[in-house]
Amino acid sequence: MITIIALGLLAMSACLAFQVLASVFAARYFAQASRQPLGPKPLRGIFLQFSILMVVLMMGNIVQIAFWAFLYRLLGAFADFETAMYFSGVTFTSLGYGDVVLQGRMRLLGPLQAANGLMMFGITTALFISVIQQVTAKWNAAESVRTNVGG
C-alpha cells in the first residue's frame, strides 16, 4: 500500500513538472502577445490569444493524462494503452464513469490521480483567469484612449 501511494505521489510530482512547463510556455506566449497592440479588430486578436493559450494548457493536461496511462500500462493495470488512456482521462477530469476500474491495491492510484487532475486544472484555470484580467485591463485602457481621443 505504501509503495502504491509513494508511486502515486511521484507521478503527481511529475505531473506538476509537466504543468509548470506548459504554464511557463503559455505565460511566455501571452507575455509576447500582450505587447502587441489590439489592432483594428481586437476581438479577433483576443480570441486567437485565448485559443492558443487554451490549446497549450490543454496539451499540458493531455500529456499528464498520457503519463498516468503509461504508468497504468507499466503496472499491468490495463491490457492496452487506449483503455489506460480512457481510464486516465476519465479519472484526471474526475468524470468517473466507472465502466473501467482499477483492481486490487492499484485502486489507490485512482483517487490520487483524480486529486492531481483537480489541482492541475486549478492551475490551468488560475492562469487563464489571470490572462482574462490582463486582457480586460488592456481592453479598458484602449477604450479609454479611444474615448478621450474621439470625444
C-alpha positions as CSV (number, residue, x, y, z in Angstrom):
1,M,0.0,0.0,0.0
2,I,2.8,2.5,0.9
3,T,4.6,1.7,-2.3
4,I,1.5,2.4,-4.4
5,I,0.9,5.7,-2.6
6,A,4.5,6.7,-3.0
7,L,4.4,5.8,-6.7
8,G,1.2,8.0,-7.0
9,L,2.9,10.9,-5.2
10,L,5.9,10.6,-7.5
11,A,3.5,10.6,-10.5
12,M,1.8,13.7,-9.1
13,S,5.2,15.4,-8.8
14,A,6.0,14.6,-12.5
15,C,2.6,16.0,-13.5
16,L,3.4,19.2,-11.6
17,A,6.6,19.5,-13.6
18,F,4.6,19.0,-16.9
19,Q,2.1,21.6,-15.7
20,V,4.8,24.1,-14.9
21,L,6.4,23.6,-18.3
22,A,3.0,24.1,-20.1
23,S,2.2,27.1,-17.9
24,V,5.6,28.8,-18.4
25,F,5.3,28.2,-22.2
26,A,1.8,29.6,-22.2
27,A,2.7,32.6,-20.0
28,R,5.7,33.4,-22.2
29,Y,3.5,33.3,-25.3
30,F,0.9,35.5,-23.7
31,A,3.6,38.0,-22.4
32,Q,4.8,38.3,-26.0
33,A,1.3,38.6,-27.5
34,S,0.2,41.1,-24.9
35,R,2.9,43.5,-26.0
36,Q,1.2,43.8,-29.4
37,P,-1.5,46.4,-29.9
38,L,-5.1,45.1,-30.0
39,G,-5.4,46.3,-33.6
40,P,-8.5,47.3,-35.6
41,K,-10.3,44.1,-34.8
42,P,-9.4,43.5,-31.1
43,L,-12.0,40.7,-30.5
44,R,-10.4,38.5,-33.2
45,G,-6.9,39.0,-31.7
46,I,-8.2,38.3,-28.2
47,F,-10.0,35.2,-29.4
48,L,-6.8,34.0,-31.1
49,Q,-4.7,34.6,-28.0
50,F,-7.2,32.8,-25.8
51,S,-7.4,29.9,-28.2
52,I,-3.7,29.4,-28.3
53,L,-3.5,29.7,-24.6
54,M,-6.2,27.1,-24.2
55,V,-4.6,24.6,-26.6
56,V,-1.2,24.9,-24.9
57,L,-2.7,24.4,-21.5
58,M,-4.8,21.5,-22.6
59,M,-1.9,19.9,-24.3
60,G,-0.1,20.0,-20.9
61,N,-3.1,18.3,-19.4
62,I,-3.2,15.7,-22.1
63,V,0.5,14.9,-21.6
64,Q,-0.3,14.3,-17.9
65,I,-3.2,12.0,-18.7
66,A,-0.9,10.1,-21.1
67,F,1.7,9.9,-18.4
68,W,-0.7,8.3,-15.9
69,A,-1.9,6.0,-18.7
70,F,1.7,4.9,-19.3
71,L,2.1,4.3,-15.6
72,Y,-1.1,2.1,-15.6
73,R,0.2,0.1,-18.6
74,L,3.6,-0.3,-16.9
75,L,1.9,-1.7,-13.8
76,G,-0.2,-4.0,-16.0
77,A,-3.5,-2.5,-14.9
78,F,-4.9,-2.4,-18.4
79,A,-4.4,-4.7,-21.4
80,D,-3.9,-1.8,-23.9
81,F,-2.9,1.8,-24.0
82,E,-6.3,3.0,-25.3
83,T,-8.1,1.7,-22.3
84,A,-5.5,3.0,-20.0
85,M,-5.7,6.4,-21.6
86,Y,-9.5,6.4,-21.4
87,F,-9.5,5.5,-17.7
88,S,-6.8,8.1,-17.1
89,G,-8.7,10.8,-18.8
90,V,-11.9,10.0,-17.0
91,T,-10.1,9.9,-13.7
92,F,-7.9,13.0,-14.3
93,T,-11.0,15.1,-15.0
94,S,-12.9,13.5,-12.1
95,L,-15.7,12.5,-14.5
96,G,-15.6,8.9,-13.1
97,Y,-17.9,6.8,-15.4
98,G,-16.9,3.6,-13.6
99,D,-17.1,1.4,-16.7
100,V,-13.4,0.8,-16.4
101,V,-11.8,0.4,-13.0
102,L,-8.6,-0.5,-11.3
103,Q,-8.2,-3.7,-9.4
104,G,-6.6,-4.6,-6.1
105,R,-4.1,-2.2,-4.5
106,M,-3.8,-0.2,-7.6
107,R,-7.2,1.2,-6.8
108,L,-5.4,3.6,-4.5
109,L,-3.9,5.3,-7.6
110,G,-7.3,6.4,-8.9
111,P,-8.1,8.9,-6.1
112,L,-4.5,10.2,-6.2
113,Q,-4.9,10.8,-10.0
114,A,-8.3,12.5,-9.5
115,A,-6.8,14.8,-6.8
116,N,-3.9,15.5,-9.1
117,G,-6.2,16.4,-12.0
118,L,-8.3,18.8,-9.8
119,M,-5.1,20.6,-8.8
120,M,-3.7,20.8,-12.3
121,F,-7.0,22.1,-13.7
122,G,-6.9,24.6,-10.8
123,I,-3.5,25.8,-12.0
124,T,-4.8,25.9,-15.6
125,T,-7.9,27.9,-14.5
126,A,-5.8,30.3,-12.4
127,L,-3.5,31.1,-15.4
128,F,-6.5,31.5,-17.7
129,I,-8.3,33.9,-15.3
130,S,-5.1,35.9,-14.9
131,V,-4.8,36.3,-18.7
132,I,-8.5,37.3,-18.9
133,Q,-7.9,40.0,-16.2
134,Q,-4.8,41.3,-18.1
135,V,-6.7,41.4,-21.4
136,T,-9.7,43.2,-19.8
137,A,-7.3,45.8,-18.3
138,K,-5.7,46.3,-21.7
139,W,-9.1,46.5,-23.4
140,N,-10.3,49.1,-20.9
141,A,-7.2,51.2,-21.3
142,A,-7.5,51.1,-25.1
143,E,-11.2,52.0,-24.9
144,S,-10.3,54.9,-22.6
145,V,-7.8,56.2,-25.1
146,R,-10.3,55.9,-27.9
147,T,-13.0,57.7,-25.9
148,N,-10.6,60.5,-24.9
149,V,-9.3,60.9,-28.5
150,G,-12.7,60.7,-30.1
151,G,-14.6,62.9,-27.6
